Amino acid sequence: MARYRGPVCRLCRREGMKLFLKGERCYKEKCAIERRNVPPGQHGANRRRKVRAYGLQLREKQKLRRIYGLLEGQFRRTFDSANRQRGVTGENLLNLLELRLDNVVYSLGFATSRSQARQLVRHGHIEVNGRRVDVPSFRVKPTMVITVRERSRKVPSITDAVEFAQGRGIPPWLELDGAALTGKVLEIPSREDIRFPIQEQLIVELYSR
């Protein structure tokens, strides 16, 4: 399966904000944004380009795509699905991304990053309503219960992530039982529940060109 294999800290520097791609490191002083918040490349610190409307739209799309770890084709298919739904396309897009299984696993605190959550799902450590699901893009719905499999509950990366997540907090649209390593989706997340500074309307404008 295709995926980005390069250094992820340069992605945060390119977007000029923390995308939280590297787990615990993003909350420490070693974070690239804390140490050197300039675009990557030898001319990054001296780059003074005039950004046009298309450039703003492109950067918003790249920012959102990198936050959730999707390739271009995956992101476009998600947008097309959001565009077919009733309601505001931008908010539909954010909801579809938030309700991906790998993102829910990360938001519940079973992993320290979305890439680690994707790996846990792929390796069969996660159950949804009592059944093993190994598809990261699986769309979770309200009332569904997400659980770490019984035989996986002593995996060090999972136990460490749960301990770390207690300080990070759980979104209000999720419910967590940390002792049982079980979470439940209470409702579809609202726009206010999505904390990243994303201007989703710019992404809609980009794909509407």
C-alpha positions as CSV (number, residue, x, y, z in Angstrom):
1,M,0.0,0.0,0.0
2,A,1.4,3.4,-0.9
3,R,2.2,5.8,1.9
4,Y,4.4,8.8,2.7
5,R,7.8,7.5,4.0
6,G,9.7,10.7,4.3
7,P,10.3,12.8,7.5
8,V,7.0,14.0,8.8
9,C,8.4,17.0,10.7
10,R,9.1,18.8,7.4
11,L,5.4,18.5,6.6
12,C,4.5,20.5,9.8
13,R,7.2,23.1,8.9
14,R,5.8,23.4,5.3
15,E,2.3,24.1,6.7
16,G,3.6,26.4,9.4
17,M,1.7,24.6,12.2
18,K,1.7,21.4,14.3
19,L,-0.1,18.6,12.5
20,F,0.6,16.2,15.4
21,L,2.1,13.5,13.2
22,K,4.8,12.2,15.6
23,G,2.9,11.4,18.8
24,E,4.5,12.5,22.0
25,R,7.3,14.4,20.3
26,C,4.8,17.0,19.1
27,Y,4.1,18.0,22.7
28,K,7.8,18.5,23.7
29,E,10.5,21.0,23.0
30,K,12.0,18.8,20.4
31,C,9.0,19.5,18.1
32,A,10.2,21.0,14.8
33,I,7.7,23.9,15.0
34,E,9.1,24.8,18.4
35,R,12.7,24.7,17.2
36,R,12.6,26.0,13.7
37,N,9.2,27.2,12.4
38,V,10.3,27.9,8.8
39,P,9.5,26.1,5.5
40,P,11.9,23.2,4.7
41,G,14.6,23.7,2.1
42,Q,17.7,25.9,1.9
43,H,15.7,29.0,1.0
44,G,12.9,28.3,3.4
45,A,13.7,31.1,5.8
46,N,14.1,33.7,3.0
47,R,11.0,32.7,1.1
48,R,8.7,35.7,0.5
49,R,6.3,34.8,-2.2
50,K,3.0,36.4,-2.8
51,V,0.3,33.8,-2.2
52,R,-2.6,33.9,-4.5
53,A,-6.1,32.5,-4.0
54,Y,-5.2,29.1,-5.6
55,G,-2.2,28.9,-3.3
56,L,-4.3,29.4,-0.2
57,Q,-6.8,26.8,-1.3
58,L,-4.0,24.3,-2.1
59,R,-2.4,24.8,1.3
60,E,-5.6,24.2,3.1
61,K,-6.2,21.0,1.2
62,Q,-2.6,19.8,1.8
63,K,-2.9,20.7,5.5
64,L,-6.1,18.7,6.0
65,R,-4.9,15.7,3.9
66,R,-1.6,15.5,5.9
67,I,-3.4,15.8,9.3
68,Y,-5.4,12.6,8.5
69,G,-2.6,10.9,6.6
70,L,-4.5,10.4,3.3
71,L,-3.1,10.2,-0.2
72,E,-4.4,12.5,-2.9
73,G,-6.7,9.9,-4.4
74,Q,-8.1,8.8,-1.0
75,F,-8.8,12.4,-0.1
76,R,-10.5,13.2,-3.4
77,R,-12.8,10.2,-3.0
78,T,-13.7,11.3,0.5
79,F,-14.5,14.8,-0.8
80,D,-16.7,13.4,-3.6
81,S,-18.6,11.3,-1.0
82,A,-19.0,14.5,1.2
83,N,-20.2,16.4,-1.9
84,R,-23.0,13.8,-2.6
85,Q,-24.4,14.1,0.9
86,R,-27.0,16.6,2.0
87,G,-25.8,19.6,4.0
88,V,-22.7,21.7,3.9
89,T,-20.0,20.0,1.9
90,G,-17.1,21.3,4.0
91,E,-18.6,20.1,7.2
92,N,-19.5,16.8,5.7
93,L,-15.9,16.3,4.6
94,L,-14.6,17.0,8.2
95,N,-17.2,14.6,9.6
96,L,-16.1,11.8,7.2
97,L,-12.5,12.3,8.1
98,E,-13.2,12.4,11.9
99,L,-15.3,9.2,11.7
100,R,-12.6,7.1,10.0
101,L,-11.7,4.2,12.3
102,D,-8.0,5.1,12.5
103,N,-8.9,8.6,13.6
104,V,-11.4,7.4,16.2
105,V,-8.7,5.0,17.6
106,Y,-6.3,7.9,17.9
107,S,-8.9,10.2,19.4
108,L,-9.8,7.6,22.0
109,G,-6.1,7.5,23.0
110,F,-5.3,4.0,22.0
111,A,-2.4,5.4,19.9
112,T,-0.2,8.5,20.1
113,S,-0.6,9.4,16.4
114,R,-2.9,8.7,13.5
115,S,-0.2,6.7,11.8
116,Q,0.2,4.5,14.8
117,A,-3.5,4.1,15.0
118,R,-3.6,3.1,11.4
119,Q,-1.0,0.4,12.1
120,L,-3.0,-0.9,15.1
121,V,-6.1,-1.3,12.9
122,R,-4.1,-2.9,10.0
123,H,-2.6,-5.4,12.4
124,G,-6.0,-6.5,13.7
125,H,-5.8,-5.1,17.3
126,I,-9.1,-3.3,17.1
127,E,-12.7,-4.6,17.3
128,V,-15.9,-2.7,16.3
129,N,-19.1,-4.0,18.0
130,G,-17.2,-7.2,18.9
131,R,-15.9,-7.9,15.4
132,R,-12.3,-7.4,14.3
133,V,-11.9,-4.7,11.7
134,D,-8.6,-4.1,9.9
135,V,-9.6,-1.4,7.5
136,P,-8.4,2.1,8.6
137,S,-10.9,3.9,6.5
138,F,-13.9,2.0,8.0
139,R,-16.6,4.6,8.7
140,V,-17.7,4.5,12.4
141,K,-21.2,5.4,13.2
142,P,-22.9,6.6,16.4
143,T,-23.5,3.9,19.1
144,M,-20.7,1.8,17.7
145,V,-18.3,0.4,20.3
146,I,-14.5,0.4,19.6
147,T,-12.4,-2.0,21.7
148,V,-8.8,-3.1,21.9
149,R,-8.8,-6.9,21.4
150,E,-8.4,-9.0,24.6
151,R,-5.0,-10.4,23.5
152,S,-3.7,-7.0,22.5
153,R,-4.4,-5.2,25.8
154,K,-0.9,-5.7,27.1
155,V,0.9,-4.4,24.0
156,P,3.3,-1.7,25.4
157,S,2.6,0.9,22.7
158,I,-1.2,0.8,23.5
159,T,-0.8,0.9,27.3
160,D,1.7,3.8,27.0
161,A,-0.6,5.7,24.6
162,V,-3.6,5.4,26.9
163,E,-1.6,6.8,29.8
164,F,-0.3,9.6,27.7
165,A,-3.8,10.4,26.3
166,Q,-5.2,11.1,29.8
167,G,-3.5,14.5,29.7
168,R,-4.5,15.1,26.0
169,G,-8.2,14.8,26.6
170,I,-11.0,13.0,24.7
171,P,-13.4,14.7,22.3
172,P,-16.9,15.2,23.7
173,W,-18.5,13.1,20.9
174,L,-16.6,10.0,22.2
175,E,-16.8,8.1,25.5
176,L,-13.9,6.2,26.9
177,D,-13.6,3.4,29.5
178,G,-9.8,3.5,30.0
179,A,-9.8,0.5,32.3
180,A,-11.5,-1.7,29.8
181,L,-9.8,-0.1,26.8
182,T,-13.2,0.5,25.2
183,G,-14.7,3.6,23.6
184,K,-18.1,4.5,22.2
185,V,-19.2,7.0,19.5
186,L,-21.9,9.1,21.1
187,E,-22.8,11.3,18.2
188,I,-21.6,12.7,14.9
189,P,-19.0,15.4,15.7
190,S,-20.0,19.0,15.3
191,R,-17.9,21.6,13.6
192,E,-17.0,23.1,17.0
193,D,-15.5,19.7,18.1
194,I,-12.9,19.8,15.4
195,R,-10.0,21.8,16.9
196,F,-7.7,22.3,14.0
197,P,-7.7,25.8,12.4
198,I,-9.0,24.5,9.0
199,Q,-10.9,26.7,6.5
200,E,-12.8,23.9,4.8
201,Q,-14.6,26.3,2.4
202,L,-11.3,26.9,0.7
203,I,-11.0,23.2,-0.1
204,V,-14.5,23.2,-1.5
205,E,-13.6,26.1,-3.7
206,L,-10.4,24.3,-4.9
207,Y,-12.3,21.2,-6.1
208,S,-15.0,23.4,-7.6
209,R,-12.6,25.2,-10.0
